[in-house]
């Protein structure tokens, strides 16, 4: 199958003549250089989009330049660093298919030949324009006007080659499409890794965002196992822009939404999606997982994962990640700020002052120094709150159902009741598991000290809000800070409706514990890296529902990932298949949990499609894929 590849903006990330122009203009003023450079770019684009004849465009570009033979070598050296990444990645393909690959370009042979030679493309397979050079002075005087490519007539050049077989053209411009439109080539692949020309879009048989895509569609050998441009990412709830940037830089398709989605909407949106990114409002239910037949990973850009049906994800072979540490400091600082504000009655006196009331008084206003802070749930946030509160002079007590090592001088209470009776401030930092629903209700508020402070920056469903309101009305509570609610608006346009509104010295915040620029940026980096590590290497380290496997860097071997129900004998069946096909296992990793097993096997490249079919056919298989 003959493959015709354009050079500028296709094999190369840039336009070679523009780079040559920049080198030739290095001695002129910046303003003049930018003016000429912009003019050349405009002429290039006009020709590529079919708005100006190529010959006229080329003639005008050459007319404004003062080029010399000495400019060619540094330009070639630069161009060798500007080869398109997906061509670099698939360098081995050119070595094994060099007889099938041709470069047909309206650029110049003197710049193209030395670049493509590094990829095993013979000079005889390069068809391009040539410079005319004054041998005496070395000045480049123009170009060979007898060459059909000086007029952009790629179709004529291709026709003279008389190639046999189905001819495929890869390019980004009108003259590339013309080879297909004229009937000389059979298919035109619009290459968009470097530039997208909308004027050529409707003339393409296929859009190829990378050379990987072209190889994949034509079932040709690739350096990677799946084109990255085919992986779709859906990001909801206004996750940090850094996350979108990371996924796009990886070559993935990214769809971004500021708001959460209701179940019906998400069931439709998740179809065809490989990676779903959410925060705390979006509910990833079993029905959503069932509709997301291509889902590979769900990333929770927050601490909690109770909004995700982790069992349904595991049973479907969908890995889930969260960010358990990235916003810890932000939540802790909000807790400290609210403790001080509530102890000093800042919220009500500020409201009075906004209404013109001067209510200066020390009544019910206290220092935090010397007060007892009770932390319910001594995990990442609770323990860090413990350290900061102690530095403020507070006496810290904590209670956790799991044995935890105390930080600093914090002391553990034997029971929740002991903590409630002892402490002036009680702060909840428990997880969102179902068993914790309304774990804090009337009995717990009754057990607290009179005139105490209460904080819930954990999960909305862990507190009975009616009991909280009653504790205020009875005078049990001096103040409270609530950041999370059993029901939260899906977007900033929805009205917040709650019986706690209007209560004095009750600070209500719209689930912003982790909503600082620093925390969101950290999460925007952390979660995508875990997801990419899983997609690219198979590593499940950091997952909340997969058996955790941290893998070494992959070498030349192929890595086969087998996700299956936790059933006896699966590993034996996998290895019997390898044995039956004479495949030597280079390394193998297995871990299981309650729902599933995860086997990663590294083998050499010598195997056929039957092996993969057999592995997929093992009873209990959930998902299977190969990485290389």
matplotlib code that plots the C-alpha trace (Angstrom):
import matplotlib.pyplot as plt

x = [0.0, 1.8, 1.7, 2.1, 3.1, 3.2, 6.2, 5.3, 2.9, 2.5, 5.8, 7.1, 5.4, 6.2, 6.6, 10.2, 10.3, 9.1, 11.9, 14.4, 13.0, 13.4, 17.1, 17.7, 16.0, 18.0, 20.1, 17.1, 15.1, 12.5, 9.7, 10.8, 11.3, 7.8, 6.3, 8.0, 7.3, 3.6, 3.4, 5.0, 2.6, -0.4, 0.8, 1.4, -2.1, -3.7, -2.1, -2.8, -6.5, -6.8, -7.4, -4.3, -2.5, 0.5, 2.9, 1.9, 2.2, 5.6, 6.8, 5.7, 7.3, 10.6, 10.5, 10.4, 13.3, 17.0, 18.2, 21.7, 23.1, 24.7, 21.2, 20.3, 22.5, 21.3, 17.7, 18.0, 19.5, 16.5, 13.9, 15.3, 14.1, 10.7, 9.5, 5.9, 5.8, 3.6, 6.0, 9.0, 7.1, 6.6, 10.1, 10.3, 7.5, 9.5, 12.3, 10.1, 7.9, 10.5, 9.6, 6.0, 6.5, 6.9, 7.2, 5.4, 5.8, 5.6, 8.5, 12.2, 14.2, 17.3, 15.5, 13.4, 15.9, 18.3, 15.4, 13.5, 16.8, 16.9, 13.7, 15.0, 13.2, 15.3, 16.1, 14.5, 11.1, 11.3, 9.5, 9.7, 10.8, 14.4, 16.1, 18.1, 21.4, 24.0, 27.1, 29.4, 27.8, 25.8, 22.7, 19.4, 17.8, 14.5, 13.2, 12.9, 9.8, 9.7, 8.9, 5.1, 5.4, 6.3, 2.6, 1.4, 0.5, 1.0, -1.5, 0.6, 3.7, 1.9, 0.5, 3.9, 5.0, 2.5, 2.3, 0.3, -2.1, -4.5, -2.7, -3.3, -2.4, -1.6, -1.6, -3.1, -3.7, -5.7, -3.0, -3.0, -6.7, -6.5, -4.6, -7.7, -10.2, -8.4, -8.7, -5.0, -5.1, -7.7, -8.0, -7.1, -6.3, -6.6, -3.7, -4.5, -1.8, -0.2, -2.9, -6.5, -7.6, -11.4, -11.5, -10.1, -12.2, -15.1, -12.7, -11.2, -12.0, -10.8, -9.4, -6.1, -5.2, -1.9, 0.1, -1.0, -4.6, -3.6, -1.7, -4.6, -7.3, -5.2, -4.2, -0.5, 2.0, 2.2, 4.6, 1.7, -1.3, -4.1, -4.2, -4.4, -6.6, -9.3, -9.5, -12.3, -12.4, -15.5, -14.7, -17.6, -18.0, -15.5, -12.4, -9.2, -8.0, -4.7, -6.5, -7.9, -4.4, -2.8, -5.3, -5.1, -1.3, -1.5, -3.4, -6.9, -10.2, -11.6, -15.1, -15.4, -18.5, -18.7, -21.7, -22.6, -25.0, -28.1, -28.2, -30.3, -28.0, -24.9, -26.1, -26.3, -23.1, -20.9, -21.5, -18.3, -16.3, -13.1, -12.3, -14.8, -13.7, -16.1, -16.1, -18.6, -22.0, -22.1, -23.5, -21.8, -24.5, -24.6, -26.8, -24.2, -21.5, -23.7, -24.2, -20.5, -19.5, -16.1, -15.3, -11.9, -11.4, -13.3, -11.4, -12.9, -11.2, -11.9, -11.3, -14.6, -15.8, -19.2, -20.8, -19.4, -20.8, -17.3, -18.7, -20.4, -17.2, -15.1, -17.6, -17.3, -13.6, -13.6, -10.8, -11.6, -9.1, -9.5, -7.3, -7.1, -4.4, -4.4, -6.9, -6.1, -4.4, -7.3, -10.0, -7.9, -7.4, -11.1, -11.8, -9.3, -10.7, -14.3, -13.3, -11.8, -14.7, -17.3, -15.6, -15.4, -19.0, -17.6, -20.4, -23.3, -21.5, -20.4, -24.0, -25.0, -22.5, -23.6, -27.0, -25.6, -25.7, -22.7, -22.8, -19.4, -19.3, -17.1, -20.2, -19.9, -16.6, -13.7, -10.1, -9.3, -6.2, -6.8, -10.1, -10.6, -11.0, -12.5, -11.8, -14.1, -12.2, -8.5, -7.5, -5.5, -7.5, -8.2, -4.6, -3.4, -6.1, -4.8, -1.3, -2.4, -4.9, -2.3, 0.0, -2.8, -2.8, -5.8, -6.0, -6.7, -8.7, -9.7, -11.9, -11.6, -13.0, -9.6, -6.5, -4.5, -1.2, -1.6, 0.2, 1.9, 0.2, -3.2, -5.0, -7.4, -10.8, -12.1, -15.6, -17.4, -19.4, -16.3, -15.1, -18.5, -18.7, -15.1, -14.6, -15.6, -15.3, -16.3, -15.2, -16.3, -13.8, -15.3, -15.7, -18.9, -19.5, -23.2, -22.9, -22.1, -25.4, -26.9, -24.2, -24.5, -28.0, -30.0, -28.3, -24.8, -25.8, -27.4, -24.1, -22.1, -21.2, -23.5, -22.5, -20.1, -19.1, -19.8, -18.2, -19.1, -16.6, -16.9, -20.0, -23.5, -25.4, -23.5, -25.4, -29.1, -29.8, -33.1, -31.2, -28.6, -31.3, -32.9, -29.5, -29.3, -32.8, -32.2, -29.0, -26.8, -24.7, -23.0, -22.1, -21.5, -19.9, -21.5, -19.8, -21.6, -25.3, -27.4, -28.6, -26.5, -27.4, -26.1, -24.9, -24.4, -27.7, -29.8, -31.2, -29.9, -32.9, -32.3, -33.9, -30.5, -30.7, -31.0, -29.6, -27.2, -23.6, -24.1, -21.6, -22.9, -20.4, -21.2, -18.9, -15.7, -13.5, -11.2, -12.0, -8.8, -6.6, -3.8, -5.9, -7.6, -4.4, -2.9, -5.9, -5.8, -2.3, -2.7, -5.8, -4.9, -1.4, -2.9, -5.4, -2.7, -0.4, -3.2, -4.1, -0.4, 1.2, -1.7, -0.6, -3.6, -1.6, -3.8, -7.1, -10.0, -11.6, -8.9, -6.3, -3.3, -0.4, 2.5, 4.4, 8.0, 8.7, 7.7, 10.5, 10.3, 7.8, 4.1, 2.0, -1.3, -3.8, -6.5, -9.3, -11.6, -14.1, -12.4, -12.8, -10.5, -8.2, -8.1, -4.3, -3.9, -6.1, -4.1, -0.8, -2.1, -2.9, 0.6, 2.0, -0.2, 1.1, 4.7, 4.9, 7.5, 6.3, 8.9, 7.2, 3.7, 1.8, -1.4, -3.6, -7.2, -9.8, -13.4, -14.8, -12.0, -8.6, -6.0, -3.3, -0.5, 1.7, 4.6, 5.6, 7.7, 6.2, 6.0, 2.3, -0.8, -4.4, -5.5, -3.7, -5.7, -9.0, -8.3, -7.5, -10.7, -12.7, -11.7, -14.9, -15.1, -13.1, -14.3, -11.8, -8.7, -6.2, -2.7, -0.1, 3.0]
y = [0.0, 3.2, 6.0, 9.6, 12.0, 15.7, 17.4, 20.9, 20.9, 17.1, 15.2, 18.4, 20.4, 23.7, 25.2, 24.7, 27.8, 29.9, 28.6, 29.3, 32.8, 33.3, 32.3, 34.6, 37.5, 37.1, 40.3, 42.7, 44.5, 42.7, 44.8, 44.2, 40.5, 40.1, 41.9, 39.8, 36.6, 37.4, 38.1, 34.8, 32.9, 34.6, 33.6, 30.0, 29.7, 31.2, 28.6, 25.7, 26.6, 27.0, 30.8, 31.6, 29.6, 27.8, 29.2, 32.8, 32.1, 30.6, 33.3, 36.1, 34.4, 34.0, 37.6, 39.0, 36.9, 37.2, 33.6, 32.2, 28.6, 29.1, 29.3, 25.8, 23.7, 25.5, 25.3, 21.5, 21.1, 23.0, 21.1, 17.8, 18.8, 19.7, 16.4, 15.7, 13.5, 10.7, 10.2, 10.2, 7.7, 5.4, 5.7, 1.9, 1.8, 3.6, 1.2, -1.8, 0.0, 2.3, 1.0, 2.1, 5.6, 8.7, 12.3, 14.6, 18.2, 21.7, 22.5, 22.2, 19.1, 20.7, 21.0, 17.8, 15.1, 15.3, 15.3, 12.3, 10.4, 9.9, 7.9, 5.6, 7.4, 7.2, 10.4, 8.7, 8.7, 12.5, 14.6, 18.3, 21.7, 22.7, 26.0, 27.8, 29.0, 31.4, 29.2, 32.2, 34.1, 31.2, 33.4, 31.5, 33.2, 31.4, 27.9, 25.6, 26.9, 23.7, 21.5, 20.7, 21.1, 24.8, 25.1, 22.8, 20.0, 17.1, 15.0, 15.2, 14.1, 11.2, 10.1, 9.9, 7.5, 4.9, 3.3, 0.0, -0.7, 1.4, 4.8, 6.7, 10.4, 12.0, 15.8, 19.0, 21.1, 21.6, 20.2, 17.0, 16.7, 17.3, 14.1, 12.3, 14.6, 14.1, 10.3, 9.6, 8.6, 6.4, 8.0, 11.3, 11.4, 15.0, 15.3, 17.6, 16.9, 20.3, 22.4, 22.0, 23.6, 23.7, 24.5, 21.0, 19.1, 18.1, 16.8, 14.1, 10.4, 10.3, 12.8, 11.6, 13.6, 11.6, 9.1, 6.5, 7.0, 6.4, 3.2, 2.0, 2.5, 0.6, -2.1, -1.3, -1.9, 0.8, 1.7, 2.2, -0.2, 2.4, 5.9, 8.4, 10.7, 8.1, 8.3, 10.5, 12.4, 14.0, 16.5, 17.9, 20.4, 22.9, 20.9, 22.8, 23.8, 22.0, 18.7, 19.5, 20.7, 17.5, 15.3, 17.4, 17.4, 13.6, 13.7, 12.8, 14.3, 16.4, 17.6, 20.1, 21.2, 23.7, 22.0, 18.6, 16.3, 14.6, 10.8, 10.8, 13.4, 11.7, 8.3, 9.8, 11.9, 9.0, 6.8, 6.5, 8.1, 6.4, 8.7, 10.5, 13.3, 14.6, 16.3, 15.8, 16.6, 14.2, 10.7, 7.9, 5.3, 1.7, 2.8, 5.4, 2.7, 0.4, 3.0, 3.9, 0.7, 2.1, 3.6, 2.7, 5.1, 7.5, 10.3, 12.0, 15.5, 15.6, 13.5, 11.5, 8.8, 8.1, 9.7, 6.8, 3.3, 1.7, -1.8, -1.3, 0.2, -2.8, -5.2, -3.4, -3.2, 0.6, 1.9, 4.8, 7.3, 10.2, 12.9, 12.0, 14.5, 17.3, 19.6, 18.6, 21.9, 24.0, 22.2, 22.5, 26.2, 26.7, 24.7, 26.9, 30.1, 29.1, 28.0, 31.4, 33.3, 31.3, 31.7, 35.5, 35.8, 37.5, 36.4, 38.0, 41.2, 41.7, 41.3, 43.9, 46.3, 45.9, 47.0, 50.0, 48.5, 49.1, 46.1, 46.2, 43.7, 40.9, 38.8, 35.3, 36.1, 33.8, 33.1, 29.6, 29.3, 26.8, 25.5, 21.7, 20.7, 17.3, 15.8, 13.0, 11.1, 11.3, 10.7, 13.0, 16.2, 15.4, 14.8, 17.9, 20.0, 18.5, 19.9, 23.4, 23.7, 22.6, 25.3, 27.8, 26.7, 24.4, 21.1, 18.4, 15.2, 12.8, 9.8, 7.3, 3.8, 2.7, 2.9, 6.0, 7.3, 10.7, 13.8, 16.0, 16.1, 15.0, 12.4, 9.7, 9.3, 5.9, 6.7, 9.4, 10.2, 10.9, 13.4, 15.2, 15.7, 16.9, 19.3, 23.0, 22.5, 19.4, 19.0, 16.1, 14.6, 11.2, 9.6, 9.3, 5.6, 4.6, 3.5, 7.1, 8.4, 10.7, 9.4, 12.8, 13.4, 14.5, 12.1, 13.4, 17.1, 16.5, 14.9, 18.0, 20.7, 23.7, 26.6, 24.6, 25.0, 22.4, 22.0, 19.7, 20.0, 16.2, 14.9, 16.3, 13.1, 12.4, 15.1, 15.2, 18.9, 19.0, 17.9, 20.6, 23.3, 22.1, 22.3, 26.0, 26.6, 25.0, 27.0, 24.0, 25.4, 28.8, 28.5, 26.1, 26.0, 23.8, 23.3, 20.2, 19.3, 16.2, 17.9, 20.4, 22.5, 21.1, 24.5, 28.1, 29.0, 26.8, 28.3, 26.9, 25.8, 24.7, 25.1, 26.3, 29.6, 32.7, 31.2, 33.6, 32.6, 29.7, 29.9, 28.3, 27.7, 26.1, 23.1, 25.1, 23.3, 22.2, 25.1, 27.1, 27.8, 25.8, 22.7, 22.6, 23.0, 20.2, 18.0, 19.0, 17.6, 14.6, 12.8, 13.0, 11.6, 8.6, 8.0, 8.4, 6.0, 3.4, 4.0, 4.0, 1.4, -0.5, 0.6, 0.7, 2.3, 4.9, 3.3, 3.1, 0.0, -2.0, -4.2, -1.8, -2.7, -0.4, -1.4, -0.8, 1.1, -0.9, -2.1, -3.6, -6.4, -6.2, -5.9, -7.9, -6.6, -9.1, -7.9, -10.7, -11.7, -13.1, -16.7, -19.7, -20.9, -17.8, -17.4, -21.1, -20.7, -17.6, -19.3, -22.4, -20.3, -18.9, -22.4, -23.7, -21.0, -21.4, -17.9, -17.2, -15.0, -12.3, -11.1, -11.4, -9.6, -10.6, -9.0, -9.5, -7.9, -8.8, -8.3, -8.8, -10.0, -8.1, -9.9, -8.1, -10.3, -9.2, -11.3, -10.8, -9.6, -13.0, -13.9, -13.8, -12.6, -16.1, -15.6, -12.4, -14.0, -16.9, -14.6, -12.6, -15.8, -17.0, -17.4, -14.5, -12.1, -8.5, -6.6, -7.3, -5.0, -5.0, -2.2, -1.6]
z = [0.0, -1.1, 1.5, 0.3, 3.1, 3.0, 4.7, 6.0, 8.9, 8.6, 8.8, 10.3, 13.0, 11.2, 7.7, 6.6, 4.5, 7.4, 9.6, 6.8, 6.5, 10.3, 10.0, 7.1, 8.9, 12.1, 11.3, 10.9, 13.5, 15.5, 14.0, 10.4, 11.1, 12.5, 9.6, 7.0, 8.9, 9.2, 5.5, 4.6, 7.0, 5.4, 1.9, 3.0, 4.6, 1.5, -0.7, 1.7, 1.9, -1.9, -1.8, -3.8, -6.5, -5.1, -7.7, -7.0, -3.2, -3.6, -5.9, -3.5, -0.5, -2.3, -3.5, 0.0, 1.2, 0.9, 1.2, 1.0, 0.7, 4.2, 5.7, 4.7, 7.2, 10.3, 9.1, 8.5, 12.0, 13.4, 11.4, 12.7, 16.1, 14.8, 13.4, 14.4, 17.6, 16.3, 13.4, 15.8, 17.9, 15.0, 13.5, 13.4, 10.9, 8.3, 8.6, 7.9, 5.2, 3.6, 0.1, 0.6, 1.9, -0.4, 0.5, -2.0, -0.9, -2.3, 0.0, -1.0, -1.4, 0.1, 3.4, 3.2, 2.2, 5.2, 7.6, 6.3, 5.7, 9.5, 9.1, 6.3, 3.5, 0.4, -1.6, -4.6, -2.7, -2.0, -4.6, -4.0, -5.3, -5.7, -5.1, -7.8, -6.5, -7.8, -7.6, -7.5, -4.6, -2.9, -3.1, -3.5, -6.5, -6.7, -7.6, -10.6, -12.4, -14.6, -11.6, -11.5, -7.7, -8.2, -9.2, -6.4, -8.9, -6.6, -8.6, -11.7, -9.8, -8.2, -11.5, -13.1, -10.3, -11.6, -8.2, -7.7, -5.0, -2.9, -2.5, 0.7, 1.1, 4.5, 4.6, 5.9, 2.8, -0.3, -2.7, -0.6, -0.9, -4.6, -5.1, -3.9, -5.7, -9.0, -8.7, -8.5, -4.8, -3.3, 0.2, 1.7, 5.5, 6.8, 9.3, 12.2, 14.8, 14.0, 12.3, 11.4, 8.1, 8.1, 4.4, 3.7, 6.2, 3.9, 1.4, 3.7, 3.8, 7.4, 9.9, 11.4, 14.5, 14.6, 12.6, 15.1, 14.0, 10.3, 11.3, 13.5, 10.9, 8.3, 10.7, 10.3, 13.1, 15.7, 18.4, 20.8, 21.3, 20.8, 19.3, 22.1, 20.0, 20.2, 24.0, 25.1, 28.4, 30.0, 32.8, 34.9, 37.8, 36.7, 37.6, 37.5, 34.0, 34.7, 34.4, 31.0, 29.9, 31.0, 29.2, 26.0, 26.1, 26.2, 22.9, 24.3, 23.2, 26.2, 26.8, 29.6, 31.6, 34.5, 36.2, 37.4, 35.5, 36.6, 36.2, 32.9, 31.3, 32.4, 31.2, 27.7, 27.9, 29.2, 26.1, 24.2, 27.1, 28.4, 31.3, 33.5, 35.8, 38.5, 41.9, 44.7, 43.2, 40.2, 41.2, 39.2, 39.7, 38.5, 35.7, 34.6, 34.7, 32.6, 30.0, 29.9, 28.0, 27.1, 30.6, 31.8, 34.7, 36.9, 38.6, 41.7, 41.9, 45.6, 48.7, 49.0, 46.7, 48.2, 45.1, 43.0, 43.0, 43.5, 43.5, 40.1, 38.8, 40.0, 38.5, 35.1, 35.3, 35.7, 38.0, 40.3, 41.7, 44.1, 45.7, 49.4, 50.3, 47.9, 49.6, 53.2, 54.1, 52.6, 54.7, 57.8, 57.3, 56.9, 60.1, 62.0, 60.6, 61.5, 65.0, 65.7, 63.9, 65.9, 69.2, 68.6, 67.2, 64.1, 61.8, 63.7, 64.7, 61.1, 60.0, 62.6, 61.4, 57.8, 59.0, 60.8, 64.3, 66.6, 69.0, 70.6, 73.5, 75.0, 75.7, 74.4, 72.8, 73.7, 72.8, 71.4, 73.5, 76.3, 74.8, 74.2, 70.5, 69.9, 66.5, 65.3, 62.6, 62.9, 59.2, 57.0, 57.7, 61.4, 62.2, 60.4, 62.2, 65.4, 64.8, 63.8, 66.6, 69.2, 67.8, 68.6, 72.2, 72.0, 73.9, 71.4, 71.9, 69.2, 68.6, 65.7, 65.3, 63.9, 66.0, 64.9, 66.1, 67.9, 66.5, 69.0, 72.4, 71.1, 73.2, 72.2, 73.8, 74.5, 73.1, 71.2, 74.3, 76.3, 73.6, 73.4, 77.2, 77.4, 74.5, 73.8, 70.0, 68.1, 64.5, 62.2, 59.8, 59.1, 55.7, 53.6, 54.0, 54.2, 57.8, 58.8, 57.7, 60.4, 62.8, 64.5, 65.7, 68.8, 71.2, 70.2, 70.4, 73.8, 75.0, 74.1, 76.6, 76.9, 74.7, 72.6, 68.9, 66.2, 62.7, 59.9, 56.9, 56.2, 54.5, 54.4, 55.2, 58.5, 60.4, 61.2, 60.3, 62.2, 65.3, 64.6, 64.4, 67.6, 69.3, 68.4, 69.5, 72.9, 73.4, 73.5, 70.7, 70.8, 67.1, 64.2, 60.8, 58.1, 54.7, 53.4, 53.1, 52.4, 49.2, 47.4, 44.4, 41.1, 39.9, 41.1, 39.4, 41.6, 44.8, 48.1, 50.1, 53.7, 57.2, 58.6, 56.8, 59.0, 62.3, 64.0, 64.5, 62.0, 59.2, 56.1, 53.2, 49.8, 50.1, 49.7, 52.2, 49.4, 47.0, 47.1, 44.0, 45.6, 46.4, 43.1, 41.2, 43.2, 42.5, 38.9, 38.7, 41.0, 39.7, 35.9, 36.6, 38.4, 35.5, 32.9, 34.8, 34.7, 31.0, 29.8, 32.1, 33.8, 37.3, 39.7, 42.6, 44.4, 43.2, 45.7, 44.1, 42.3, 43.8, 44.1, 41.8, 41.3, 38.2, 37.1, 33.9, 30.9, 28.6, 25.1, 26.2, 25.7, 28.8, 28.9, 31.5, 32.5, 34.8, 36.0, 38.7, 41.8, 40.9, 41.6, 38.8, 36.6, 36.8, 35.9, 32.8, 31.8, 32.0, 30.3, 27.3, 27.2, 27.5, 24.7, 22.4, 23.4, 25.0, 27.6, 30.5, 31.3, 34.5, 36.1, 38.8, 40.5, 43.2, 44.2, 46.3, 47.3, 43.8, 41.3, 40.3, 38.3, 36.5, 34.5, 32.4, 30.4, 27.3, 24.2, 21.0, 19.3, 19.6, 17.5, 17.7, 18.9, 22.2, 22.9, 21.8, 24.2, 27.1, 26.5, 26.4, 29.8, 31.9, 34.4, 32.3, 32.8, 30.6, 28.8, 27.0, 25.7, 26.2, 24.3]

ax = plt.figure().add_subplot(projection="3d")
ax.plot(x, y, z, "-o")
ax.set_aspect("equal")
plt.show()
